[in-house]
Amino acid sequence: MQNLLKRVRIIGDPVLKNKSNSLNFPADVPFIMNLVEDMRKTLDMAEGLGLAAPQVGESVRLFIATPDHLEELNGHVVFINPEIRPYGEMEKREEGCLSVPGIYEILSRPSRVELRAKDIHGNSFTLDVGGLAARLILHECDHLDGILFVEKLSPIKRKLLKGRLKKIKERGTV
Ligand code: NI
């Protein structure tokens, strides 16, 4: 268990700052299959809602969601090369991240999102979701652009968190 948890990259790790690259079909399918298998195990152990590839050290545009939101996500758990259009009212919601362990903060984001992505077989699909599913998609897509949710907090909140974030970075693991 510890080995898998250790693989989640923690704030301060440069891989979390990268803009990730798109995946190619069918060339990358074997890589994708292995990566998704690994990420599913990691997400199960770590008990998060979602996990993006950069969080396990891979700068590629892929994220997974827990099966808890299967219905809202129309049966999809793997999202590859996602393109999104956030819309709707801004909504306040508490967020956390496996790469920023122990920090939970209220963050405002658009309440809904339209998404187009590919599944593990390279088939395109679209979704139009709100609620927690929208929040999950927006959070994970930020990871693919090298953005952590704590970077989107107000300057005052960031200042208040500075000491705790520094400690997490120094410790470097969960
Ligand atoms: Ni996260």
Backbone and ligand atoms as CSV (ligand in chain L), in Angstrom:
chain,resi,resn,atom,element,x,y,z
A,1,MET,N,N,0.832,-1.203,0.000
A,1,MET,CA,C,0.000,0.000,0.000
A,1,MET,C,C,0.864,1.249,0.000
A,2,GLN,N,N,1.893,1.230,0.823
A,2,GLN,CA,C,2.752,2.404,0.923
A,2,GLN,C,C,3.423,2.724,-0.419
A,3,ASN,N,N,3.836,1.657,-1.132
A,3,ASN,CA,C,4.502,1.865,-2.417
A,3,ASN,C,C,3.626,2.609,-3.401
A,4,LEU,N,N,2.349,2.224,-3.438
A,4,LEU,CA,C,1.432,2.869,-4.374
A,4,LEU,C,C,1.181,4.310,-3.972
A,5,LEU,N,N,0.973,4.527,-2.672
A,5,LEU,CA,C,0.711,5.887,-2.213
A,5,LEU,C,C,1.898,6.799,-2.498
A,6,LYS,N,N,3.083,6.253,-2.384
A,6,LYS,CA,C,4.293,7.044,-2.623
A,6,LYS,C,C,4.373,7.542,-4.059
A,7,ARG,N,N,3.686,6.856,-4.961
A,7,ARG,CA,C,3.782,7.227,-6.363
A,7,ARG,C,C,2.989,8.492,-6.680
A,8,VAL,N,N,2.098,8.908,-5.795
A,8,VAL,CA,C,1.371,10.152,-6.055
A,8,VAL,C,C,2.330,11.318,-5.833
A,9,ARG,N,N,2.527,12.110,-6.896
A,9,ARG,CA,C,3.454,13.243,-6.811
A,9,ARG,C,C,2.823,14.371,-5.999
A,10,ILE,N,N,3.651,14.970,-5.174
A,10,ILE,CA,C,3.184,15.974,-4.227
A,10,ILE,C,C,3.617,17.372,-4.669
A,11,ILE,N,N,2.799,18.365,-4.331
A,11,ILE,CA,C,3.094,19.772,-4.656
A,11,ILE,C,C,4.579,20.071,-4.402
A,12,GLY,N,N,5.184,20.743,-5.374
A,12,GLY,CA,C,6.628,20.977,-5.313
A,12,GLY,C,C,7.365,20.119,-6.332
A,13,ASP,N,N,6.734,18.994,-6.732
A,13,ASP,CA,C,7.324,18.135,-7.762
A,13,ASP,C,C,7.136,18.827,-9.117
A,14,PRO,N,N,8.245,19.028,-9.872
A,14,PRO,CA,C,8.142,19.789,-11.130
A,14,PRO,C,C,7.171,19.184,-12.150
A,15,VAL,N,N,6.938,17.878,-12.102
A,15,VAL,CA,C,6.057,17.250,-13.098
A,15,VAL,C,C,4.627,17.803,-13.000
A,16,LEU,N,N,4.262,18.270,-11.816
A,16,LEU,CA,C,2.907,18.816,-11.624
A,16,LEU,C,C,2.735,20.185,-12.279
A,17,LYS,N,N,3.849,20.802,-12.682
A,17,LYS,CA,C,3.800,22.131,-13.301
A,17,LYS,C,C,3.796,22.066,-14.832
A,18,ASN,N,N,4.015,20.876,-15.385
A,18,ASN,CA,C,4.120,20.736,-16.843
A,18,ASN,C,C,2.774,20.878,-17.531
A,19,LYS,N,N,2.823,21.390,-18.763
A,19,LYS,CA,C,1.661,21.287,-19.636
A,19,LYS,C,C,1.780,19.932,-20.327
A,20,SER,N,N,0.787,19.084,-20.144
A,20,SER,CA,C,0.873,17.705,-20.631
A,20,SER,C,C,0.623,17.593,-22.133
A,21,ASN,N,N,1.134,16.516,-22.704
A,21,ASN,CA,C,1.010,16.266,-24.144
A,21,ASN,C,C,-0.191,15.383,-24.461
A,22,SER,N,N,-0.758,15.603,-25.650
A,22,SER,CA,C,-1.874,14.770,-26.111
A,22,SER,C,C,-1.385,13.347,-26.381
A,23,LEU,N,N,-2.309,12.401,-26.262
A,23,LEU,CA,C,-2.005,10.999,-26.566
A,23,LEU,C,C,-2.469,10.691,-27.985
A,24,ASN,N,N,-1.804,9.724,-28.619
A,24,ASN,CA,C,-2.124,9.360,-30.004
A,24,ASN,C,C,-2.722,7.960,-30.076
A,25,PHE,N,N,-3.722,7.831,-30.935
A,25,PHE,CA,C,-4.351,6.530,-31.189
A,25,PHE,C,C,-4.023,6.091,-32.607
A,26,PRO,N,N,-3.721,4.802,-32.829
A,26,PRO,CA,C,-3.654,3.745,-31.811
A,26,PRO,C,C,-2.264,3.580,-31.192
A,27,ALA,N,N,-1.295,4.420,-31.591
A,27,ALA,CA,C,0.101,4.191,-31.187
A,27,ALA,C,C,0.274,4.074,-29.674
A,28,ASP,N,N,-0.431,4.899,-28.923
A,28,ASP,CA,C,-0.210,4.944,-27.475
A,28,ASP,C,C,-1.093,3.984,-26.673
A,29,VAL,N,N,-1.892,3.161,-27.351
A,29,VAL,CA,C,-2.851,2.318,-26.623
A,29,VAL,C,C,-2.198,1.411,-25.568
A,30,PRO,N,N,-1.102,0.691,-25.902
A,30,PRO,CA,C,-0.499,-0.163,-24.855
A,30,PRO,C,C,-0.045,0.647,-23.633
A,31,PHE,N,N,0.555,1.808,-23.881
A,31,PHE,CA,C,0.977,2.697,-22.791
A,31,PHE,C,C,-0.235,3.141,-21.964
A,32,ILE,N,N,-1.318,3.499,-22.661
A,32,ILE,CA,C,-2.531,3.970,-21.987
A,32,ILE,C,C,-3.112,2.869,-21.091
A,33,MET,N,N,-3.165,1.639,-21.625
A,33,MET,CA,C,-3.723,0.512,-20.859
A,33,MET,C,C,-2.958,0.310,-19.551
A,34,ASN,N,N,-1.629,0.324,-19.641
A,34,ASN,CA,C,-0.795,0.144,-18.446
A,34,ASN,C,C,-0.974,1.290,-17.463
A,35,LEU,N,N,-0.974,2.497,-17.996
A,35,LEU,CA,C,-1.088,3.683,-17.155
A,35,LEU,C,C,-2.428,3.696,-16.405
A,36,VAL,N,N,-3.504,3.384,-17.123
A,36,VAL,CA,C,-4.838,3.404,-16.507
A,36,VAL,C,C,-4.938,2.348,-15.408
A,37,GLU,N,N,-4.383,1.175,-15.667
A,37,GLU,CA,C,-4.376,0.099,-14.674
A,37,GLU,C,C,-3.682,0.570,-13.386
A,38,ASP,N,N,-2.507,1.155,-13.550
A,38,ASP,CA,C,-1.734,1.688,-12.416
A,38,ASP,C,C,-2.499,2.778,-11.683
A,39,MET,N,N,-3.086,3.676,-12.468
A,39,MET,CA,C,-3.777,4.823,-11.866
A,39,MET,C,C,-5.024,4.380,-11.101
A,40,ARG,N,N,-5.712,3.360,-11.632
A,40,ARG,CA,C,-6.908,2.857,-10.935
A,40,ARG,C,C,-6.536,2.316,-9.565
A,41,LYS,N,N,-5.454,1.533,-9.516
A,41,LYS,CA,C,-4.992,0.967,-8.237
A,41,LYS,C,C,-4.626,2.091,-7.278
A,42,THR,N,N,-3.909,3.058,-7.802
A,42,THR,CA,C,-3.465,4.182,-6.962
A,42,THR,C,C,-4.660,4.959,-6.414
A,43,LEU,N,N,-5.633,5.211,-7.281
A,43,LEU,CA,C,-6.812,5.977,-6.860
A,43,LEU,C,C,-7.629,5.203,-5.826
A,44,ASP,N,N,-7.744,3.896,-6.023
A,44,ASP,CA,C,-8.444,3.046,-5.053
A,44,ASP,C,C,-7.810,3.162,-3.674
A,45,MET,N,N,-6.493,3.028,-3.637
A,45,MET,CA,C,-5.757,3.062,-2.371
A,45,MET,C,C,-5.839,4.429,-1.717
A,46,ALA,N,N,-5.733,5.449,-2.554
A,46,ALA,CA,C,-5.626,6.799,-2.019
A,46,ALA,C,C,-6.988,7.397,-1.704
A,47,GLU,N,N,-8.037,6.768,-2.197
A,47,GLU,CA,C,-9.406,7.212,-1.907
A,47,GLU,C,C,-9.679,8.648,-2.317
A,48,GLY,N,N,-9.284,8.987,-3.532
A,48,GLY,CA,C,-9.633,10.293,-4.082
A,48,GLY,C,C,-10.826,10.159,-5.018
A,49,LEU,N,N,-11.297,11.279,-5.543
A,49,LEU,CA,C,-12.410,11.272,-6.502
A,49,LEU,C,C,-11.902,11.109,-7.927
A,50,GLY,N,N,-10.699,11.625,-8.150
A,50,GLY,CA,C,-10.129,11.553,-9.483
A,50,GLY,C,C,-8.624,11.625,-9.403
A,51,LEU,N,N,-7.976,11.262,-10.503
A,51,LEU,CA,C,-6.515,11.266,-10.550
A,51,LEU,C,C,-6.089,11.585,-11.979
A,52,ALA,N,N,-5.164,12.536,-12.118
A,52,ALA,CA,C,-4.662,12.914,-13.440
A,52,ALA,C,C,-3.268,12.320,-13.628
A,53,ALA,N,N,-2.934,11.995,-14.890
A,53,ALA,CA,C,-1.660,11.329,-15.184
A,53,ALA,C,C,-0.437,12.053,-14.597
A,54,PRO,N,N,-0.381,13.394,-14.635
A,54,PRO,CA,C,0.799,14.056,-14.053
A,54,PRO,C,C,0.995,13.728,-12.568
A,55,GLN,N,N,-0.086,13.371,-11.893
A,55,GLN,CA,C,0.023,13.051,-10.463
A,55,GLN,C,C,0.754,11.733,-10.222
A,56,VAL,N,N,0.910,10.927,-11.275
A,56,VAL,CA,C,1.754,9.736,-11.142
A,56,VAL,C,C,2.996,9.884,-12.015
A,57,GLY,N,N,3.313,11.128,-12.378
A,57,GLY,CA,C,4.581,11.408,-13.044
A,57,GLY,C,C,4.564,11.356,-14.564
A,58,GLU,N,N,3.375,11.238,-15.170
A,58,GLU,CA,C,3.287,11.147,-16.640
A,58,GLU,C,C,2.643,12.408,-17.201
A,59,SER,N,N,3.400,13.149,-18.031
A,59,SER,CA,C,2.880,14.401,-18.593
A,59,SER,C,C,2.055,14.140,-19.846
A,60,VAL,N,N,0.942,13.441,-19.659
A,60,VAL,CA,C,0.044,13.154,-20.783
A,60,VAL,C,C,-1.386,13.528,-20.390
A,61,ARG,N,N,-2.193,13.828,-21.423
A,61,ARG,CA,C,-3.536,14.366,-21.193
A,61,ARG,C,C,-4.538,13.230,-20.965
A,62,LEU,N,N,-4.529,12.743,-19.743
A,62,LEU,CA,C,-5.421,11.648,-19.351
A,62,LEU,C,C,-5.755,11.800,-17.876
A,63,PHE,N,N,-7.042,11.620,-17.545
A,63,PHE,CA,C,-7.392,11.520,-16.125
A,63,PHE,C,C,-8.459,10.452,-15.944
A,64,ILE,N,N,-8.577,9.980,-14.699
A,64,ILE,CA,C,-9.610,8.989,-14.394
A,64,ILE,C,C,-10.474,9.507,-13.238
A,65,ALA,N,N,-11.689,8.976,-13.180
A,65,ALA,CA,C,-12.606,9.303,-12.092
A,65,ALA,C,C,-12.945,8.008,-11.357
A,66,THR,N,N,-13.347,8.113,-10.099
A,66,THR,CA,C,-13.802,6.903,-9.398
A,66,THR,C,C,-15.141,6.478,-10.001
A,67,PRO,N,N,-15.473,5.195,-9.888
A,67,PRO,CA,C,-16.755,4.738,-10.422
A,67,PRO,C,C,-17.951,5.302,-9.642
A,68,ASP,N,N,-17.718,6.026,-8.563
A,68,ASP,CA,C,-18.809,6.604,-7.768
A,68,ASP,C,C,-19.689,7.547,-8.578
A,69,HIS,N,N,-19.122,8.133,-9.608
A,69,HIS,CA,C,-19.875,9.130,-10.381
A,69,HIS,C,C,-20.253,8.622,-11.767
A,70,LEU,N,N,-20.298,7.284,-11.885
A,70,LEU,CA,C,-20.569,6.670,-13.184
A,70,LEU,C,C,-21.824,7.195,-13.847
A,71,GLU,N,N,-22.866,7.380,-13.059
A,71,GLU,CA,C,-24.148,7.778,-13.638
A,71,GLU,C,C,-24.058,9.170,-14.262
A,72,GLU,N,N,-23.533,10.135,-13.456
A,72,GLU,CA,C,-23.404,11.499,-13.991
A,72,GLU,C,C,-22.438,11.540,-15.166
A,73,LEU,N,N,-21.429,10.674,-15.121
A,73,LEU,CA,C,-20.407,10.696,-16.170
A,73,LEU,C,C,-20.748,9.727,-17.305
A,74,ASN,N,N,-22.017,9.297,-17.321
A,74,ASN,CA,C,-22.524,8.462,-18.407
A,74,ASN,C,C,-21.683,7.195,-18.619
A,75,GLY,N,N,-21.201,6.631,-17.530
A,75,GLY,CA,C,-20.455,5.372,-17.592
A,75,GLY,C,C,-18.965,5.524,-17.851
A,76,HIS,N,N,-18.506,6.761,-18.003
A,76,HIS,CA,C,-17.085,6.966,-18.322
A,76,HIS,C,C,-16.236,7.137,-17.065
A,77,VAL,N,N,-15.084,6.474,-17.052
A,77,VAL,CA,C,-14.138,6.676,-15.954
A,77,VAL,C,C,-12.769,7.126,-16.466
A,78,VAL,N,N,-12.515,6.961,-17.760
A,78,VAL,CA,C,-11.233,7.355,-18.344
A,78,VAL,C,C,-11.472,8.462,-19.367
A,79,PHE,N,N,-10.709,9.536,-19.231
A,79,PHE,CA,C,-10.873,10.719,-20.086
A,79,PHE,C,C,-9.522,11.041,-20.718
A,80,ILE,N,N,-9.463,10.952,-22.035
A,80,ILE,CA,C,-8.193,11.151,-22.744
A,80,ILE,C,C,-8.322,12.338,-23.704
A,81,ASN,N,N,-7.280,13.178,-23.742
A,81,ASN,CA,C,-7.269,14.396,-24.571
A,81,ASN,C,C,-8.548,15.219,-24.391
A,82,PRO,N,N,-8.960,15.486,-23.159
A,82,PRO,CA,C,-10.229,16.191,-22.956
A,82,PRO,C,C,-10.171,17.634,-23.448
A,83,GLU,N,N,-11.276,18.087,-24.022
A,83,GLU,CA,C,-11.460,19.506,-24.359
A,83,GLU,C,C,-12.699,19.938,-23.619
A,84,ILE,N,N,-12.608,21.079,-22.950
A,84,ILE,CA,C,-13.741,21.486,-22.108
A,84,ILE,C,C,-14.209,22.901,-22.409
A,85,ARG,N,N,-15.493,23.111,-22.128
A,85,ARG,CA,C,-16.065,24.459,-22.150
A,85,ARG,C,C,-16.854,24.642,-20.852
A,86,PRO,N,N,-16.208,25.277,-19.853
A,86,PRO,CA,C,-16.927,25.538,-18.603
A,86,PRO,C,C,-17.965,26.624,-18.843
A,87,TYR,N,N,-19.112,26.529,-18.172
A,87,TYR,CA,C,-20.121,27.577,-18.309
A,87,TYR,C,C,-21.015,27.594,-17.061
A,88,GLY,N,N,-21.966,28.513,-17.049
A,88,GLY,CA,C,-22.908,28.586,-15.920
A,88,GLY,C,C,-22.420,29.525,-14.838
A,89,GLU,N,N,-23.217,29.608,-13.797
A,89,GLU,CA,C,-22.904,30.463,-12.646
A,89,GLU,C,C,-21.635,29.968,-11.950
A,90,MET,N,N,-20.948,30.884,-11.297
A,90,MET,CA,C,-19.832,30.452,-10.472
A,90,MET,C,C,-20.405,29.782,-9.218
A,91,GLU,N,N,-19.761,28.737,-8.769
A,91,GLU,CA,C,-20.265,27.954,-7.639
A,91,GLU,C,C,-19.124,27.702,-6.660
A,92,LYS,N,N,-19.418,27.889,-5.374
A,92,LYS,CA,C,-18.408,27.617,-4.340
A,92,LYS,C,C,-18.523,26.162,-3.900
A,93,ARG,N,N,-17.381,25.486,-3.818
A,93,ARG,CA,C,-17.389,24.080,-3.421
A,93,ARG,C,C,-16.038,23.754,-2.789
A,94,GLU,N,N,-16.053,22.856,-1.813
A,94,GLU,CA,C,-14.787,22.470,-1.182
A,94,GLU,C,C,-14.022,21.526,-2.108
A,95,GLU,N,N,-12.713,21.770,-2.224
A,95,GLU,CA,C,-11.868,20.903,-3.034
A,95,GLU,C,C,-10.681,20.407,-2.230
A,96,GLY,N,N,-10.232,19.242,-2.613
A,96,GLY,CA,C,-8.990,18.707,-2.075
A,96,GLY,C,C,-8.256,18.067,-3.233
A,97,CYS,N,N,-7.039,17.619,-2.996
A,97,CYS,CA,C,-6.245,17.024,-4.078
A,97,CYS,C,C,-5.238,16.066,-3.468
A,98,LEU,N,N,-5.085,14.894,-4.069
A,98,LEU,CA,C,-4.129,13.914,-3.540
A,98,LEU,C,C,-2.703,14.450,-3.573
A,99,SER,N,N,-2.439,15.427,-4.438
A,99,SER,CA,C,-1.099,16.016,-4.527
A,99,SER,C,C,-0.883,17.145,-3.517
A,100,VAL,N,N,-1.956,17.502,-2.810
A,100,VAL,CA,C,-1.850,18.535,-1.760
A,100,VAL,C,C,-2.510,17.961,-0.502
A,101,PRO,N,N,-1.902,16.906,0.064
A,101,PRO,CA,C,-2.567,16.133,1.114
A,101,PRO,C,C,-2.931,16.976,2.337
A,102,GLY,N,N,-4.158,16.767,2.798
A,102,GLY,CA,C,-4.600,17.405,4.041
A,102,GLY,C,C,-5.170,18.798,3.875
A,103,ILE,N,N,-5.129,19.352,2.671
A,103,ILE,CA,C,-5.640,20.707,2.458
A,103,ILE,C,C,-6.992,20.635,1.747
A,104,TYR,N,N,-8.000,21.212,2.365
A,104,TYR,CA,C,-9.337,21.291,1.765
A,104,TYR,C,C,-9.781,22.736,1.842
A,105,GLU,N,N,-10.122,23.325,0.705
A,105,GLU,CA,C,-10.487,24.737,0.682
A,105,GLU,C,C,-11.668,24.958,-0.254
A,106,ILE,N,N,-12.473,25.954,0.076
A,106,ILE,CA,C,-13.589,26.345,-0.784
A,106,ILE,C,C,-13.030,27.124,-1.966
A,107,LEU,N,N,-13.437,26.719,-3.160
A,107,LEU,CA,C,-12.976,27.387,-4.385
A,107,LEU,C,C,-14.175,27.612,-5.305
A,108,SER,N,N,-14.203,28.774,-5.941
A,108,SER,CA,C,-15.255,29.109,-6.903
A,108,SER,C,C,-14.852,28.667,-8.304
A,109,ARG,N,N,-15.775,27.972,-8.968
A,109,ARG,CA,C,-15.556,27.592,-10.374
A,109,ARG,C,C,-16.913,27.603,-11.075
A,110,PRO,N,N,-16.917,27.637,-12.411
A,110,PRO,CA,C,-18.198,27.522,-13.128
A,110,PRO,C,C,-18.911,26.230,-12.730
A,111,SER,N,N,-20.245,26.286,-12.666
A,111,SER,CA,C,-21.006,25.153,-12.129
A,111,SER,C,C,-21.183,24.019,-13.137
A,112,ARG,N,N,-20.999,24.323,-14.432
A,112,ARG,CA,C,-21.231,23.282,-15.431
A,112,ARG,C,C,-20.084,23.221,-16.438
A,113,VAL,N,N,-19.997,22.082,-17.105
A,113,VAL,CA,C,-18.950,21.952,-18.133
A,113,VAL,C,C,-19.418,21.015,-19.250
A,114,GLU,N,N,-19.101,21.445,-20.469
A,114,GLU,CA,C,-19.245,20.556,-21.627
A,114,GLU,C,C,-17.878,19.967,-21.890
A,115,LEU,N,N,-17.834,18.683,-22.164
A,115,LEU,CA,C,-16.558,18.008,-22.381
A,115,LEU,C,C,-16.622,17.122,-23.618
A,116,ARG,N,N,-15.525,17.119,-24.347
A,116,ARG,CA,C,-15.330,16.121,-25.397
A,116,ARG,C,C,-14.003,15.433,-25.083
A,117,ALA,N,N,-14.001,14.115,-25.107
A,117,ALA,CA,C,-12.773,13.375,-24.793
A,117,ALA,C,C,-12.794,12.048,-25.532
A,118,LYS,N,N,-11.694,11.322,-25.429
A,118,LYS,CA,C,-11.656,9.969,-26.000
A,118,LYS,C,C,-11.615,8.957,-24.869
A,119,ASP,N,N,-12.209,7.786,-25.131
A,119,ASP,CA,C,-12.122,6.709,-24.146
A,119,ASP,C,C,-10.868,5.881,-24.432
A,120,ILE,N,N,-10.718,4.795,-23.679
A,120,ILE,CA,C,-9.505,3.987,-23.745
A,120,ILE,C,C,-9.312,3.333,-25.118
A,121,HIS,N,N,-10.406,3.229,-25.886
A,121,HIS,CA,C,-10.328,2.632,-27.236
A,121,HIS,C,C,-10.147,3.695,-28.313
A,122,GLY,N,N,-10.102,4.961,-27.899
A,122,GLY,CA,C,-9.924,6.034,-28.872
A,122,GLY,C,C,-11.230,6.567,-29.435
A,123,ASN,N,N,-12.352,6.105,-28.882
A,123,ASN,CA,C,-13.653,6.611,-29.338
A,123,ASN,C,C,-13.983,7.928,-28.648
A,124,SER,N,N,-14.448,8.899,-29.412
A,124,SER,CA,C,-14.816,10.200,-28.845
A,124,SER,C,C,-16.182,10.129,-28.185
A,125,PHE,N,N,-16.330,10.887,-27.109
A,125,PHE,CA,C,-17.653,11.019,-26.481
A,125,PHE,C,C,-17.783,12.437,-25.943
A,126,THR,N,N,-19.008,12.827,-25.680
A,126,THR,CA,C,-19.244,14.159,-25.115
A,126,THR,C,C,-20.100,14.017,-23.863
A,127,LEU,N,N,-19.965,14.983,-22.974
A,127,LEU,CA,C,-20.758,15.042,-21.743
A,127,LEU,C,C,-21.131,16.494,-21.492
A,128,ASP,N,N,-22.208,16.692,-20.772
A,128,ASP,CA,C,-22.611,18.028,-20.335
A,128,ASP,C,C,-23.092,17.849,-18.897
A,129,VAL,N,N,-22.262,18.234,-17.929
A,129,VAL,CA,C,-22.549,17.901,-16.532
A,129,VAL,C,C,-22.431,19.101,-15.600
A,130,GLY,N,N,-23.065,18.963,-14.446
A,130,GLY,CA,C,-22.963,19.965,-13.387
A,130,GLY,C,C,-22.528,19.279,-12.100
A,131,GLY,N,N,-22.695,19.984,-10.989
A,131,GLY,CA,C,-22.442,19.389,-9.675
A,131,GLY,C,C,-21.013,18.917,-9.469
A,132,LEU,N,N,-20.900,17.859,-8.683
A,132,LEU,CA,C,-19.587,17.342,-8.311
A,132,LEU,C,C,-18.823,16.805,-9.530
A,133,ALA,N,N,-19.576,16.248,-10.483
A,133,ALA,CA,C,-18.932,15.700,-11.693
A,133,ALA,C,C,-18.249,16.816,-12.482
A,134,ALA,N,N,-18.915,17.981,-12.583
A,134,ALA,CA,C,-18.316,19.129,-13.285
A,134,ALA,C,C,-17.068,19.584,-12.548
A,135,ARG,N,N,-17.164,19.629,-11.234
A,135,ARG,CA,C,-16.034,20.075,-10.412
A,135,ARG,C,C,-14.832,19.152,-10.596
A,136,LEU,N,N,-15.127,17.851,-10.609
A,136,LEU,CA,C,-14.062,16.862,-10.801
A,136,LEU,C,C,-13.364,17.078,-12.152
A,137,ILE,N,N,-14.145,17.250,-13.202
A,137,ILE,CA,C,-13.576,17.433,-14.552
A,137,ILE,C,C,-12.712,18.702,-14.604
A,138,LEU,N,N,-13.213,19.799,-14.037
A,138,LEU,CA,C,-12.457,21.063,-14.081
A,138,LEU,C,C,-11.148,20.940,-13.297
A,139,HIS,N,N,-11.220,20.297,-12.148
A,139,HIS,CA,C,-10.032,20.111,-11.305
A,139,HIS,C,C,-8.982,19.254,-12.044
A,140,GLU,N,N,-9.432,18.136,-12.616
A,140,GLU,CA,C,-8.485,17.216,-13.279
A,140,GLU,C,C,-7.905,17.840,-14.545
A,141,CYS,N,N,-8.721,18.592,-15.293
A,141,CYS,CA,C,-8.205,19.233,-16.515
A,141,CYS,C,C,-7.152,20.283,-16.157
A,142,ASP,N,N,-7.307,20.953,-15.041
A,142,ASP,CA,C,-6.270,21.887,-14.587
A,142,ASP,C,C,-4.929,21.170,-14.396
A,143,HIS,N,N,-4.971,19.955,-13.835
A,143,HIS,CA,C,-3.726,19.186,-13.644
A,143,HIS,C,C,-2.993,19.008,-14.979
A,144,LEU,N,N,-3.761,18.817,-16.062
A,144,LEU,CA,C,-3.140,18.565,-17.376
A,144,LEU,C,C,-2.452,19.819,-17.912
A,145,ASP,N,N,-2.815,20.976,-17.363
A,145,ASP,CA,C,-2.163,22.237,-17.734
A,145,ASP,C,C,-1.187,22.710,-16.662
A,146,GLY,N,N,-0.877,21.846,-15.715
A,146,GLY,CA,C,0.126,22.175,-14.702
A,146,GLY,C,C,-0.372,23.081,-13.591
A,147,ILE,N,N,-1.700,23.050,-13.353
A,147,ILE,CA,C,-2.272,23.945,-12.335
A,147,ILE,C,C,-2.856,23.128,-11.179
A,148,LEU,N,N,-2.489,23.500,-9.954
A,148,LEU,CA,C,-3.063,22.882,-8.750
A,148,LEU,C,C,-4.137,23.803,-8.184
A,149,PHE,N,N,-5.154,23.208,-7.537
A,149,PHE,CA,C,-6.287,24.035,-7.092
A,149,PHE,C,C,-5.862,25.133,-6.113
A,150,VAL,N,N,-4.834,24.878,-5.318
A,150,VAL,CA,C,-4.414,25.887,-4.328
A,150,VAL,C,C,-3.876,27.154,-4.999
A,151,GLU,N,N,-3.430,27.013,-6.266
A,151,GLU,CA,C,-2.939,28.187,-7.002
A,151,GLU,C,C,-4.075,29.087,-7.451
A,152,LYS,N,N,-5.305,28.571,-7.385
A,152,LYS,CA,C,-6.477,29.352,-7.821
A,152,LYS,C,C,-7.180,30.042,-6.653
A,153,LEU,N,N,-6.699,29.814,-5.439
A,153,LEU,CA,C,-7.299,30.448,-4.260
A,153,LEU,C,C,-6.930,31.932,-4.235
A,154,SER,N,N,-7.694,32.702,-3.462
A,154,SER,CA,C,-7.416,34.136,-3.358
A,154,SER,C,C,-6.032,34.341,-2.731
A,155,PRO,N,N,-5.410,35.491,-3.011
A,155,PRO,CA,C,-4.077,35.773,-2.436
A,155,PRO,C,C,-4.071,35.651,-0.906
A,156,ILE,N,N,-5.163,36.061,-0.266
A,156,ILE,CA,C,-5.226,35.979,1.201
A,156,ILE,C,C,-5.221,34.529,1.668
A,157,LYS,N,N,-6.049,33.698,1.022
A,157,LYS,CA,C,-6.081,32.276,1.393
A,157,LYS,C,C,-4.727,31.615,1.140
A,158,ARG,N,N,-4.113,31.983,0.018
A,158,ARG,CA,C,-2.805,31.397,-0.306
A,158,ARG,C,C,-1.765,31.776,0.746
A,159,LYS,N,N,-1.856,33.023,1.174
A,159,LYS,CA,C,-0.922,33.500,2.182
A,159,LYS,C,C,-1.104,32.721,3.491
A,160,LEU,N,N,-2.372,32.495,3.858
A,160,LEU,CA,C,-2.665,31.748,5.085
A,160,LEU,C,C,-2.173,30.297,5.008
A,161,LEU,N,N,-2.156,29.757,3.800
A,161,LEU,CA,C,-1.757,28.347,3.621
A,161,LEU,C,C,-0.250,28.165,3.435
A,162,LYS,N,N,0.446,29.275,3.252
A,162,LYS,CA,C,1.848,29.224,2.842
A,162,LYS,C,C,2.704,28.283,3.703
A,163,GLY,N,N,2.576,28.429,5.012
A,163,GLY,CA,C,3.379,27.627,5.932
A,163,GLY,C,C,3.083,26.145,5.818
A,164,ARG,N,N,1.765,25.809,5.722
A,164,ARG,CA,C,1.374,24.402,5.618
A,164,ARG,C,C,1.847,23.802,4.287
A,165,LEU,N,N,1.727,24.590,3.214
A,165,LEU,CA,C,2.158,24.094,1.899
A,165,LEU,C,C,3.667,23.863,1.874
A,166,LYS,N,N,4.388,24.747,2.544
A,166,LYS,CA,C,5.845,24.619,2.598
A,166,LYS,C,C,6.230,23.304,3.285
A,167,LYS,N,N,5.509,23.002,4.377
A,167,LYS,CA,C,5.778,21.754,5.109
A,167,LYS,C,C,5.491,20.533,4.234
A,168,ILE,N,N,4.376,20.587,3.492
A,168,ILE,CA,C,4.014,19.462,2.619
A,168,ILE,C,C,5.093,19.280,1.553
A,169,LYS,N,N,5.559,20.395,0.979
A,169,LYS,CA,C,6.596,20.326,-0.055
A,169,LYS,C,C,7.889,19.722,0.513
A,170,GLU,N,N,8.240,20.130,1.715
A,170,GLU,CA,C,9.483,19.639,2.334
A,170,GLU,C,C,9.402,18.138,2.609
A,171,ARG,N,N,8.210,17.727,3.078
A,171,ARG,CA,C,8.023,16.306,3.386
A,171,ARG,C,C,8.022,15.499,2.089
A,172,GLY,N,N,7.399,16.058,1.058
A,172,GLY,CA,C,7.472,15.513,-0.291
A,172,GLY,C,C,6.712,14.217,-0.538
A,173,THR,N,N,6.011,13.712,0.454
A,173,THR,CA,C,5.238,12.483,0.242
A,173,THR,C,C,4.059,12.470,1.212
A,174,VAL,N,N,3.116,11.540,0.968
A,174,VAL,CA,C,1.923,11.504,1.813
A,174,VAL,C,C,2.279,10.994,3.208
L,1,NI,NI,NI,-5.942,17.007,-7.832
